[in-house]
Amino acid sequence: MNRPKCDEYDYIQFLIAAQNAFSSVEAAKSHPAGVAGPAHDAYTRLLQRTQSDGQALWDEVRDCVDRQKGVLVIDDSTLDKPYARQMELVTHHWSGKHGKVVQGINLIALLWTDGTARLPCDFRVYHKEQDGLTKNDHFRAMLQAAAERGFAPELVAFDSWYAGLENLKLVRTLGWDWLTQLKRNRLLNPDGQGNRSIHDIHIPLHGRNVHLKGYGWVKVFKTVAKNGDAEFWATSRLAMSLEQCAFFALDAWQIEVCHQGLKQTTGVERAQFRRASAQRNHIGLAIRAFLRLELYRLQTGTSWVEAKRLIIREAVRSCLANPSYVLSPTA
């Protein structure tokens, strides 16, 4: 059996260096060996045989996180695939970016942050038709895996989609506190007079301890979003102050920044592979490419975008000093 002509690290470095085109053809054309290097089919086969899953990501990030500190954040994001017609894993999902249901691949990620670092530690690709698992199943699986890996975070943060009772009780069973948002129709009992919608309950500025139906006592805060709508935050930490809630909410927002950076710098949603295995592995390798950009940012203070520009800036400078495309004299 012939030895593969490229490996996962070749592809990761290609994703870091590439600026616009993120295909197997472009990866082959960009290989240092040139025409003597691997053909584009070698990269296609690589993405079908490798196993770049959550475990592979954890093997690389485990020594970069402090498992006894920080905040774990879980959220999902839709990778846009507006023109896919025969691509596996592509279904319809809600997109916060577009404010509507769009066609794409749904990625659920687990992020560790200390307020400065944004380090992805695990991920799942949601496709219920293929594996029978819901988003909440993936949520619980990632938290249980995090507990087995020795995490003891200060808090676990997630949005209202994952605020179901089974998920909240799992976090409590693991011995962790949580912070989430509640939908306006969530039922709570503030005064022993029966359950009422959180929207109908008076919540003072400093928050209020209330009984969450089916769970127990929680503390809720009411804030106002940029569009003027009320937002309701809830936590299992009954002594949390409004200032602490705002601080942890900023930590929770880091996963949105992470998703945006992942899409802008690694081509995670731009692969055109049809097979599910290739798409899954491309996503996994893209997240590992982003991990390298994030660690470089922490070490040098260089933003992800600037780090990618540094790769091509010298080539542009060389081209400007010695232009390759010039007009030939006509006389």
Buried (B, 14 or more C-beta within 10 A) or exposed (E): EEEBBBEBEBBBBBBBEBEEEBBBBBBBEBBEEEEEBBBBEBBBBBBEEBEBBBEBBBEBBEEBBEBEEBBBBBBBBBBBBEEBEEBBBBBEBEBEEEEEEBBBBBBBBBBBBBEEBBBBBBBBBBBEEEEEBEBBBBBBBBBEBBBEEEBBBBBBBBBBBBBBEEBBEBBBEBEBBBBBBBEEEBBBBBEEEEBBEBBEBEBEEEBBEBBBEEBEEBBBBBBEEEEEEEBBBBBBBEEBEBEBBEBBBEBBBBBBEBBEBBBEBBBBBBBBBBBBBBBBBBBBBBBBBBBBBBBBBBEEEBBBEEBBEEEEEEEEEEEEEEEEEEEEEEE
